[in-house]
């Protein structure tokens, strides 16, 4: 019974949002959280990827325009 009282004390001190007790065990139902550095890194990678995609699309568009000028 001492362990259960420690568990309830622990749960009352910390935020219990997303935590449930199932069969006497603490279950974490919280979503995975990212640190600020991880989030910034993810956004930076997304921006780099989008830049590459835009560069390729711009190159294709320019090639199509040049092709059209040759036919005139």
PDB file of N, CA, C and O in Angstrom, chain B, residues numbered from 101:
ATOM      1  N   UNK B 101       0.821  -1.194   0.000  1.00  0.00           N
ATOM      2  CA  UNK B 101       0.000   0.000   0.000  1.00  0.00           C
ATOM      3  C   UNK B 101       0.863   1.254   0.000  1.00  0.00           C
ATOM      4  O   UNK B 101       0.417   2.321  -0.423  1.00  0.00           O
ATOM      5  N   UNK B 102       2.082   1.126   0.470  1.00  0.00           N
ATOM      6  CA  UNK B 102       2.976   2.274   0.502  1.00  0.00           C
ATOM      7  C   UNK B 102       3.314   2.705  -0.922  1.00  0.00           C
ATOM      8  O   UNK B 102       3.399   3.900  -1.204  1.00  0.00           O
ATOM      9  N   UNK B 103       3.506   1.742  -1.821  1.00  0.00           N
ATOM     10  CA  UNK B 103       3.843   2.070  -3.202  1.00  0.00           C
ATOM     11  C   UNK B 103       2.714   2.845  -3.876  1.00  0.00           C
ATOM     12  O   UNK B 103       2.972   3.804  -4.604  1.00  0.00           O
ATOM     13  N   UNK B 104       1.477   2.441  -3.643  1.00  0.00           N
ATOM     14  CA  UNK B 104       0.345   3.129  -4.251  1.00  0.00           C
ATOM     15  C   UNK B 104       0.236   4.570  -3.752  1.00  0.00           C
ATOM     16  O   UNK B 104      -0.093   5.470  -4.525  1.00  0.00           O
ATOM     17  N   UNK B 105       0.508   4.792  -2.475  1.00  0.00           N
ATOM     18  CA  UNK B 105       0.426   6.156  -1.962  1.00  0.00           C
ATOM     19  C   UNK B 105       1.527   7.018  -2.575  1.00  0.00           C
ATOM     20  O   UNK B 105       1.312   8.203  -2.832  1.00  0.00           O
ATOM     21  N   UNK B 106       2.706   6.434  -2.811  1.00  0.00           N
ATOM     22  CA  UNK B 106       3.769   7.181  -3.476  1.00  0.00           C
ATOM     23  C   UNK B 106       3.380   7.509  -4.915  1.00  0.00           C
ATOM     24  O   UNK B 106       3.680   8.594  -5.413  1.00  0.00           O
ATOM     25  N   UNK B 107       2.715   6.573  -5.575  1.00  0.00           N
ATOM     26  CA  UNK B 107       2.278   6.790  -6.947  1.00  0.00           C
ATOM     27  C   UNK B 107       1.262   7.922  -7.017  1.00  0.00           C
ATOM     28  O   UNK B 107       1.356   8.788  -7.887  1.00  0.00           O
ATOM     29  N   UNK B 108       0.299   7.920  -6.114  1.00  0.00           N
ATOM     30  CA  UNK B 108      -0.706   8.978  -6.119  1.00  0.00           C
ATOM     31  C   UNK B 108      -0.088  10.326  -5.765  1.00  0.00           C
ATOM     32  O   UNK B 108      -0.487  11.350  -6.320  1.00  0.00           O
ATOM     33  N   UNK B 109       0.869  10.342  -4.860  1.00  0.00           N
ATOM     34  CA  UNK B 109       1.568  11.578  -4.520  1.00  0.00           C
ATOM     35  C   UNK B 109       2.340  12.076  -5.738  1.00  0.00           C
ATOM     36  O   UNK B 109       2.328  13.268  -6.047  1.00  0.00           O
ATOM     37  N   UNK B 110       3.000  11.167  -6.415  1.00  0.00           N
ATOM     38  CA  UNK B 110       3.755  11.507  -7.612  1.00  0.00           C
ATOM     39  C   UNK B 110       2.823  12.063  -8.689  1.00  0.00           C
ATOM     40  O   UNK B 110       3.148  13.065  -9.326  1.00  0.00           O
ATOM     41  N   UNK B 111       1.682  11.434  -8.896  1.00  0.00           N
ATOM     42  CA  UNK B 111       0.731  11.887  -9.903  1.00  0.00           C
ATOM     43  C   UNK B 111       0.110  13.227  -9.538  1.00  0.00           C
ATOM     44  O   UNK B 111      -0.187  14.034 -10.418  1.00  0.00           O
ATOM     45  N   UNK B 112      -0.084  13.466  -8.261  1.00  0.00           N
ATOM     46  CA  UNK B 112      -0.680  14.736  -7.857  1.00  0.00           C
ATOM     47  C   UNK B 112       0.304  15.888  -8.020  1.00  0.00           C
ATOM     48  O   UNK B 112      -0.102  17.028  -8.247  1.00  0.00           O
ATOM     49  N   UNK B 113       1.597  15.594  -7.906  1.00  0.00           N
ATOM     50  CA  UNK B 113       2.605  16.649  -8.053  1.00  0.00           C
ATOM     51  C   UNK B 113       2.809  16.999  -9.517  1.00  0.00           C
ATOM     52  O   UNK B 113       2.853  18.177  -9.872  1.00  0.00           O
ATOM     53  N   UNK B 114       2.938  15.979 -10.382  1.00  0.00           N
ATOM     54  CA  UNK B 114       3.176  16.246 -11.801  1.00  0.00           C
ATOM     55  C   UNK B 114       1.871  16.371 -12.561  1.00  0.00           C
ATOM     56  O   UNK B 114       0.816  15.986 -12.056  1.00  0.00           O
ATOM     57  N   UNK B 115       1.934  16.898 -13.754  1.00  0.00           N
ATOM     58  CA  UNK B 115       0.737  17.017 -14.581  1.00  0.00           C
ATOM     59  C   UNK B 115       0.313  15.622 -15.016  1.00  0.00           C
ATOM     60  O   UNK B 115       1.132  14.832 -15.486  1.00  0.00           O
ATOM     61  N   UNK B 116      -0.953  15.329 -14.859  1.00  0.00           N
ATOM     62  CA  UNK B 116      -1.425  13.987 -15.171  1.00  0.00           C
ATOM     63  C   UNK B 116      -2.177  13.941 -16.493  1.00  0.00           C
ATOM     64  O   UNK B 116      -2.843  12.948 -16.786  1.00  0.00           O
ATOM     65  N   UNK B 117      -2.084  14.984 -17.284  1.00  0.00           N
ATOM     66  CA  UNK B 117      -2.769  14.991 -18.568  1.00  0.00           C
ATOM     67  C   UNK B 117      -2.142  13.938 -19.467  1.00  0.00           C
ATOM     68  O   UNK B 117      -0.935  13.956 -19.705  1.00  0.00           O
ATOM     69  N   UNK B 118      -2.950  13.037 -19.957  1.00  0.00           N
ATOM     70  CA  UNK B 118      -2.455  11.996 -20.848  1.00  0.00           C
ATOM     71  C   UNK B 118      -1.944  10.766 -20.134  1.00  0.00           C
ATOM     72  O   UNK B 118      -1.520   9.808 -20.781  1.00  0.00           O
ATOM     73  N   UNK B 119      -1.973  10.771 -18.818  1.00  0.00           N
ATOM     74  CA  UNK B 119      -1.538   9.600 -18.049  1.00  0.00           C
ATOM     75  C   UNK B 119      -2.746   8.901 -17.459  1.00  0.00           C
ATOM     76  O   UNK B 119      -3.639   9.544 -16.906  1.00  0.00           O
ATOM     77  N   UNK B 120      -2.772   7.589 -17.579  1.00  0.00           N
ATOM     78  CA  UNK B 120      -3.846   6.800 -16.994  1.00  0.00           C
ATOM     79  C   UNK B 120      -3.239   5.634 -16.224  1.00  0.00           C
ATOM     80  O   UNK B 120      -2.085   5.263 -16.442  1.00  0.00           O
ATOM     81  N   UNK B 121      -4.012   5.079 -15.344  1.00  0.00           N
ATOM     82  CA  UNK B 121      -3.571   3.901 -14.601  1.00  0.00           C
ATOM     83  C   UNK B 121      -4.397   2.726 -15.096  1.00  0.00           C
ATOM     84  O   UNK B 121      -5.627   2.745 -15.033  1.00  0.00           O
ATOM     85  N   UNK B 122      -3.705   1.701 -15.589  1.00  0.00           N
ATOM     86  CA  UNK B 122      -4.370   0.512 -16.105  1.00  0.00           C
ATOM     87  C   UNK B 122      -3.699  -0.702 -15.477  1.00  0.00           C
ATOM     88  O   UNK B 122      -2.488  -0.889 -15.603  1.00  0.00           O
ATOM     89  N   UNK B 123      -4.488  -1.517 -14.808  1.00  0.00           N
ATOM     90  CA  UNK B 123      -3.992  -2.710 -14.124  1.00  0.00           C
ATOM     91  C   UNK B 123      -2.852  -2.383 -13.159  1.00  0.00           C
ATOM     92  O   UNK B 123      -1.898  -3.151 -13.029  1.00  0.00           O
ATOM     93  N   UNK B 124      -2.959  -1.257 -12.496  1.00  0.00           N
ATOM     94  CA  UNK B 124      -1.956  -0.866 -11.513  1.00  0.00           C
ATOM     95  C   UNK B 124      -0.695  -0.284 -12.110  1.00  0.00           C
ATOM     96  O   UNK B 124       0.260  -0.015 -11.381  1.00  0.00           O
ATOM     97  N   UNK B 125      -0.666  -0.083 -13.416  1.00  0.00           N
ATOM     98  CA  UNK B 125       0.520   0.473 -14.071  1.00  0.00           C
ATOM     99  C   UNK B 125       0.181   1.824 -14.684  1.00  0.00           C
ATOM    100  O   UNK B 125      -0.944   2.054 -15.127  1.00  0.00           O
ATOM    101  N   UNK B 126       1.149   2.698 -14.706  1.00  0.00           N
ATOM    102  CA  UNK B 126       0.982   4.022 -15.281  1.00  0.00           C
ATOM    103  C   UNK B 126       1.190   3.935 -16.788  1.00  0.00           C
ATOM    104  O   UNK B 126       2.239   3.489 -17.251  1.00  0.00           O
ATOM    105  N   UNK B 127       0.180   4.365 -17.554  1.00  0.00           N
ATOM    106  CA  UNK B 127       0.238   4.310 -19.009  1.00  0.00           C
ATOM    107  C   UNK B 127       0.347   5.727 -19.541  1.00  0.00           C
ATOM    108  O   UNK B 127      -0.445   6.601 -19.189  1.00  0.00           O
ATOM    109  N   UNK B 128       1.342   5.943 -20.395  1.00  0.00           N
ATOM    110  CA  UNK B 128       1.567   7.261 -20.972  1.00  0.00           C
ATOM    111  C   UNK B 128       0.848   7.338 -22.311  1.00  0.00           C
ATOM    112  O   UNK B 128       1.255   6.682 -23.269  1.00  0.00           O
ATOM    113  N   UNK B 129      -0.217   8.132 -22.388  1.00  0.00           N
ATOM    114  CA  UNK B 129      -0.962   8.345 -23.620  1.00  0.00           C
ATOM    115  C   UNK B 129      -0.661   9.702 -24.226  1.00  0.00           C
ATOM    116  O   UNK B 129      -1.382  10.151 -25.117  1.00  0.00           O
ATOM    117  N   UNK B 130       0.380  10.359 -23.766  1.00  0.00           N
ATOM    118  CA  UNK B 130       0.732  11.681 -24.258  1.00  0.00           C
ATOM    119  C   UNK B 130       1.316  11.581 -25.661  1.00  0.00           C
ATOM    120  O   UNK B 130       1.957  10.586 -26.000  1.00  0.00           O
ATOM    121  N   UNK B 131       1.097  12.604 -26.475  1.00  0.00           N
ATOM    122  CA  UNK B 131       1.731  12.605 -27.801  1.00  0.00           C
ATOM    123  C   UNK B 131       3.232  12.855 -27.654  1.00  0.00           C
ATOM    124  O   UNK B 131       3.674  13.469 -26.683  1.00  0.00           O
ATOM    125  N   UNK B 132       3.999  12.380 -28.614  1.00  0.00           N
ATOM    126  CA  UNK B 132       5.440  12.606 -28.583  1.00  0.00           C
ATOM    127  C   UNK B 132       5.715  14.094 -28.734  1.00  0.00           C
ATOM    128  O   UNK B 132       5.137  14.756 -29.596  1.00  0.00           O
ATOM    129  N   UNK B 133       6.579  14.603 -27.915  1.00  0.00           N
ATOM    130  CA  UNK B 133       6.907  16.019 -27.965  1.00  0.00           C
ATOM    131  C   UNK B 133       8.296  16.191 -28.541  1.00  0.00           C
ATOM    132  O   UNK B 133       9.167  15.338 -28.372  1.00  0.00           O
ATOM    133  N   UNK B 134       8.488  17.298 -29.218  1.00  0.00           N
ATOM    134  CA  UNK B 134       9.776  17.606 -29.808  1.00  0.00           C
ATOM    135  C   UNK B 134      10.370  18.810 -29.090  1.00  0.00           C
ATOM    136  O   UNK B 134       9.646  19.715 -28.675  1.00  0.00           O
ATOM    137  N   UNK B 135      11.679  18.816 -28.946  1.00  0.00           N
ATOM    138  CA  UNK B 135      12.335  19.977 -28.368  1.00  0.00           C
ATOM    139  C   UNK B 135      12.369  21.080 -29.412  1.00  0.00           C
ATOM    140  O   UNK B 135      12.120  20.835 -30.592  1.00  0.00           O
ATOM    141  N   UNK B 136      12.672  22.267 -28.984  1.00  0.00           N
ATOM    142  CA  UNK B 136      12.741  23.391 -29.909  1.00  0.00           C
ATOM    143  C   UNK B 136      13.803  23.205 -30.969  1.00  0.00           C
ATOM    144  O   UNK B 136      13.605  23.585 -32.123  1.00  0.00           O
ATOM    145  N   UNK B 137      14.940  22.620 -30.586  1.00  0.00           N
ATOM    146  CA  UNK B 137      16.023  22.389 -31.542  1.00  0.00           C
ATOM    147  C   UNK B 137      15.592  21.360 -32.577  1.00  0.00           C
ATOM    148  O   UNK B 137      15.879  21.523 -33.763  1.00  0.00           O
ATOM    149  N   UNK B 138      14.907  20.305 -32.148  1.00  0.00           N
ATOM    150  CA  UNK B 138      14.426  19.299 -33.084  1.00  0.00           C
ATOM    151  C   UNK B 138      13.414  19.899 -34.054  1.00  0.00           C
ATOM    152  O   UNK B 138      13.436  19.600 -35.248  1.00  0.00           O
ATOM    153  N   UNK B 139      12.541  20.734 -33.544  1.00  0.00           N
ATOM    154  CA  UNK B 139      11.523  21.367 -34.382  1.00  0.00           C
ATOM    155  C   UNK B 139      12.172  22.317 -35.387  1.00  0.00           C
ATOM    156  O   UNK B 139      11.791  22.333 -36.557  1.00  0.00           O
ATOM    157  N   UNK B 140      13.147  23.109 -34.941  1.00  0.00           N
ATOM    158  CA  UNK B 140      13.843  24.025 -35.842  1.00  0.00           C
ATOM    159  C   UNK B 140      14.598  23.250 -36.920  1.00  0.00           C
ATOM    160  O   UNK B 140      14.611  23.650 -38.084  1.00  0.00           O
ATOM    161  N   UNK B 141      15.217  22.156 -36.536  1.00  0.00           N
ATOM    162  CA  UNK B 141      15.932  21.322 -37.497  1.00  0.00           C
ATOM    163  C   UNK B 141      14.979  20.744 -38.535  1.00  0.00           C
ATOM    164  O   UNK B 141      15.305  20.703 -39.721  1.00  0.00           O
ATOM    165  N   UNK B 142      13.810  20.298 -38.099  1.00  0.00           N
ATOM    166  CA  UNK B 142      12.817  19.741 -39.012  1.00  0.00           C
ATOM    167  C   UNK B 142      12.357  20.802 -40.011  1.00  0.00           C
ATOM    168  O   UNK B 142      12.250  20.524 -41.206  1.00  0.00           O
ATOM    169  N   UNK B 143      12.082  22.026 -39.524  1.00  0.00           N
ATOM    170  CA  UNK B 143      11.643  23.106 -40.409  1.00  0.00           C
ATOM    171  C   UNK B 143      12.752  23.496 -41.392  1.00  0.00           C
ATOM    172  O   UNK B 143      12.476  23.803 -42.552  1.00  0.00           O
ATOM    173  N   UNK B 144      13.997  23.484 -40.928  1.00  0.00           N
ATOM    174  CA  UNK B 144      15.125  23.813 -41.801  1.00  0.00           C
ATOM    175  C   UNK B 144      15.252  22.785 -42.916  1.00  0.00           C
ATOM    176  O   UNK B 144      15.469  23.146 -44.073  1.00  0.00           O
ATOM    177  N   UNK B 145      15.120  21.514 -42.579  1.00  0.00           N
ATOM    178  CA  UNK B 145      15.181  20.465 -43.589  1.00  0.00           C
ATOM    179  C   UNK B 145      14.036  20.600 -44.592  1.00  0.00           C
ATOM    180  O   UNK B 145      14.228  20.394 -45.791  1.00  0.00           O
ATOM    181  N   UNK B 146      12.847  20.947 -44.099  1.00  0.00           N
ATOM    182  CA  UNK B 146      11.708  21.139 -44.986  1.00  0.00           C
ATOM    183  C   UNK B 146      11.960  22.307 -45.942  1.00  0.00           C
ATOM    184  O   UNK B 146      11.621  22.228 -47.123  1.00  0.00           O
ATOM    185  N   UNK B 147      12.553  23.388 -45.434  1.00  0.00           N
ATOM    186  CA  UNK B 147      12.837  24.544 -46.272  1.00  0.00           C
ATOM    187  C   UNK B 147      13.878  24.208 -47.337  1.00  0.00           C
ATOM    188  O   UNK B 147      13.749  24.624 -48.488  1.00  0.00           O
ATOM    189  N   UNK B 148      14.908  23.455 -46.952  1.00  0.00           N
ATOM    190  CA  UNK B 148      15.929  23.047 -47.920  1.00  0.00           C
ATOM    191  C   UNK B 148      15.329  22.190 -49.014  1.00  0.00           C
ATOM    192  O   UNK B 148      15.630  22.375 -50.193  1.00  0.00           O
ATOM    193  N   UNK B 149      14.489  21.262 -48.629  1.00  0.00           N
ATOM    194  CA  UNK B 149      13.849  20.376 -49.608  1.00  0.00           C
ATOM    195  C   UNK B 149      12.953  21.172 -50.543  1.00  0.00           C
ATOM    196  O   UNK B 149      12.956  20.932 -51.750  1.00  0.00           O
ATOM    197  N   UNK B 150      12.192  22.106 -50.010  1.00  0.00           N
ATOM    198  CA  UNK B 150      11.307  22.926 -50.838  1.00  0.00           C
ATOM    199  C   UNK B 150      12.106  23.797 -51.787  1.00  0.00           C
ATOM    200  O   UNK B 150      11.685  24.016 -52.923  1.00  0.00           O
ATOM    201  N   UNK B 151      13.260  24.300 -51.343  1.00  0.00           N
ATOM    202  CA  UNK B 151      14.122  25.109 -52.205  1.00  0.00           C
ATOM    203  C   UNK B 151      14.605  24.280 -53.396  1.00  0.00           C
ATOM    204  O   UNK B 151      14.613  24.761 -54.529  1.00  0.00           O
ATOM    205  N   UNK B 152      15.008  23.034 -53.138  1.00  0.00           N
ATOM    206  CA  UNK B 152      15.461  22.158 -54.216  1.00  0.00           C
ATOM    207  C   UNK B 152      14.331  21.890 -55.204  1.00  0.00           C
ATOM    208  O   UNK B 152      14.540  21.927 -56.417  1.00  0.00           O
ATOM    209  N   UNK B 153      13.140  21.620 -54.688  1.00  0.00           N
ATOM    210  CA  UNK B 153      11.992  21.356 -55.550  1.00  0.00           C
ATOM    211  C   UNK B 153      11.684  22.580 -56.403  1.00  0.00           C
ATOM    212  O   UNK B 153      11.440  22.455 -57.603  1.00  0.00           O
ATOM    213  N   UNK B 154      11.695  23.761 -55.790  1.00  0.00           N
ATOM    214  CA  UNK B 154      11.414  25.000 -56.528  1.00  0.00           C
ATOM    215  C   UNK B 154      12.479  25.264 -57.589  1.00  0.00           C
ATOM    216  O   UNK B 154      12.161  25.725 -58.685  1.00  0.00           O
ATOM    217  N   UNK B 155      13.752  24.971 -57.268  1.00  0.00           N
ATOM    218  CA  UNK B 155      14.834  25.180 -58.228  1.00  0.00           C
ATOM    219  C   UNK B 155      14.669  24.278 -59.443  1.00  0.00           C
ATOM    220  O   UNK B 155      14.844  24.722 -60.578  1.00  0.00           O
ATOM    221  N   UNK B 156      14.333  23.020 -59.209  1.00  0.00           N
ATOM    222  CA  UNK B 156      14.133  22.077 -60.307  1.00  0.00           C
ATOM    223  C   UNK B 156      12.933  22.499 -61.151  1.00  0.00           C
ATOM    224  O   UNK B 156      12.996  22.476 -62.380  1.00  0.00           O
ATOM    225  N   UNK B 157      11.840  22.886 -60.489  1.00  0.00           N
ATOM    226  CA  UNK B 157      10.648  23.314 -61.218  1.00  0.00           C
ATOM    227  C   UNK B 157      10.940  24.561 -62.044  1.00  0.00           C
ATOM    228  O   UNK B 157      10.459  24.684 -63.170  1.00  0.00           O
ATOM    229  N   UNK B 158      11.721  25.483 -61.497  1.00  0.00           N
ATOM    230  CA  UNK B 158      12.086  26.697 -62.222  1.00  0.00           C
ATOM    231  C   UNK B 158      12.949  26.353 -63.433  1.00  0.00           C
ATOM    232  O   UNK B 158      12.770  26.932 -64.504  1.00  0.00           O
ATOM    233  N   UNK B 159      13.870  25.430 -63.276  1.00  0.00           N
ATOM    234  CA  UNK B 159      14.712  25.002 -64.395  1.00  0.00           C
ATOM    235  C   UNK B 159      13.899  24.367 -65.506  1.00  0.00           C
ATOM    236  O   UNK B 159      14.146  24.627 -66.684  1.00  0.00           O
ATOM    237  N   UNK B 160      12.931  23.538 -65.144  1.00  0.00           N
ATOM    238  CA  UNK B 160      12.064  22.906 -66.141  1.00  0.00           C
ATOM    239  C   UNK B 160      11.243  23.964 -66.866  1.00  0.00           C
ATOM    240  O   UNK B 160      11.086  23.908 -68.086  1.00  0.00           O
ATOM    241  N   UNK B 161      10.722  24.924 -66.119  1.00  0.00           N
ATOM    242  CA  UNK B 161       9.922  25.987 -66.719  1.00  0.00           C
ATOM    243  C   UNK B 161      10.754  26.817 -67.692  1.00  0.00           C
ATOM    244  O   UNK B 161      10.273  27.163 -68.771  1.00  0.00           O
ATOM    245  N   UNK B 162      11.990  27.140 -67.329  1.00  0.00           N
ATOM    246  CA  UNK B 162      12.869  27.907 -68.217  1.00  0.00           C
ATOM    247  C   UNK B 162      13.200  27.122 -69.481  1.00  0.00           C
ATOM    248  O   UNK B 162      13.245  27.685 -70.574  1.00  0.00           O
ATOM    249  N   UNK B 163      13.430  25.824 -69.328  1.00  0.00           N
ATOM    250  CA  UNK B 163      13.732  24.988 -70.492  1.00  0.00           C
ATOM    251  C   UNK B 163      12.543  24.954 -71.452  1.00  0.00           C
ATOM    252  O   UNK B 163      12.717  25.007 -72.669  1.00  0.00           O
ATOM    253  N   UNK B 164      11.340  24.867 -70.895  1.00  0.00           N
ATOM    254  CA  UNK B 164      10.139  24.874 -71.742  1.00  0.00           C
ATOM    255  C   UNK B 164       9.988  26.208 -72.469  1.00  0.00           C
ATOM    256  O   UNK B 164       9.581  26.236 -73.631  1.00  0.00           O
ATOM    257  N   UNK B 165      10.311  27.305 -71.802  1.00  0.00           N
ATOM    258  CA  UNK B 165      10.230  28.627 -72.442  1.00  0.00           C
ATOM    259  C   UNK B 165      11.240  28.743 -73.572  1.00  0.00           C
ATOM    260  O   UNK B 165      10.920  29.261 -74.642  1.00  0.00           O
ATOM    261  N   UNK B 166      12.460  28.264 -73.342  1.00  0.00           N
ATOM    262  CA  UNK B 166      13.496  28.315 -74.382  1.00  0.00           C
ATOM    263  C   UNK B 166      13.113  27.446 -75.573  1.00  0.00           C
ATOM    264  O   UNK B 166      13.361  27.801 -76.725  1.00  0.00           O
ATOM    265  N   UNK B 167      12.511  26.312 -75.276  1.00  0.00           N
ATOM    266  CA  UNK B 167      12.067  25.431 -76.344  1.00  0.00           C
ATOM    267  C   UNK B 167      11.025  26.133 -77.206  1.00  0.00           C
ATOM    268  O   UNK B 167      11.036  26.001 -78.429  1.00  0.00           O
ATOM    269  N   UNK B 168      10.135  26.872 -76.576  1.00  0.00           N
ATOM    270  CA  UNK B 168       9.108  27.614 -77.285  1.00  0.00           C
ATOM    271  C   UNK B 168       9.696  28.734 -78.125  1.00  0.00           C
ATOM    272  O   UNK B 168       9.186  29.024 -79.207  1.00  0.00           O
ATOM    273  N   UNK B 169      10.784  29.382 -77.637  1.00  0.00           N
ATOM    274  CA  UNK B 169      11.416  30.462 -78.387  1.00  0.00           C
ATOM    275  C   UNK B 169      12.113  29.938 -79.641  1.00  0.00           C
ATOM    276  O   UNK B 169      12.174  30.636 -80.653  1.00  0.00           O
ATOM    277  N   UNK B 170      12.637  28.718 -79.578  1.00  0.00           N
ATOM    278  CA  UNK B 170      13.325  28.131 -80.721  1.00  0.00           C
ATOM    279  C   UNK B 170      12.357  27.852 -81.867  1.00  0.00           C
ATOM    280  O   UNK B 170      12.732  27.922 -83.037  1.00  0.00           O
ATOM    281  N   UNK B 171      11.123  27.537 -81.526  1.00  0.00           N
ATOM    282  CA  UNK B 171      10.162  27.193 -82.542  1.00  0.00           C
ATOM    283  C   UNK B 171       9.641  28.406 -83.294  1.00  0.00           C
ATOM    284  O   UNK B 171       9.091  28.269 -84.387  1.00  0.00           O
ATOM    285  N   UNK B 172       9.806  29.577 -82.728  1.00  0.00           N
ATOM    286  CA  UNK B 172       9.278  30.799 -83.358  1.00  0.00           C
ATOM    287  C   UNK B 172      10.139  31.248 -84.492  1.00  0.00           C
ATOM    288  O   UNK B 172       9.843  32.258 -85.131  1.00  0.00           O
TER     289      UNK B 172
END
